[in-house]
Amino acid sequence: MIFIIVAAIIAFDQLAKYIAAQSLSLNQPICVIKGIFSLTLVHNRGAAFGILKNQVPLFIVTSVVAVLLIYSELKSNRHRKAYSIGLSLILAGALGNLIDRVFFGYVIDFLDFHFWPVFNVADSAITVGALILGWTLIFKEGNNVS
């Protein structure tokens, strides 16, 4: 199941980014819901919220280390379902953005809620995965190990 989640999220993320890159003009929003949501193509050369711009080698190394650690944790197979799903979502999001950084030198973002920085499907997977992971850790549901 982990492989299916990761593969599906990466495929959806990369397809959505491809469509956005082909259909949108850089930094030119297309209003979807006036004052709330637009599609805006952005080349994010930084980390979350655009911090540490133009540090691509640092982000690639950090992402590879994170991917390896998450994969190792998932491979241990000692976790309950929700914990594994949370880690799988984070892994998929990290891989989706890593693909962009390796091939383009930036991450393609396009989902623009006007009260939040522009983001993408991979970012959403990371956020949802982190929330699930946090929930399982707070309520001790994450591990079968006491």
Secondary structure, DSSP 8 states (H G I E B T S, - for coil): -HHHHHHHHHHHHHHHHHHHHHHS-BT--EEEETTTEEEEEEEE-SSGGG-STT-HHHHHHHHHHHHHHHHHHHHT--B-HHHHHHHHHHHHHHHHHHHHHHHHSSEEEEEEETTS--B-HHHHHHHHHHHHHHHHHHTT-SBS--
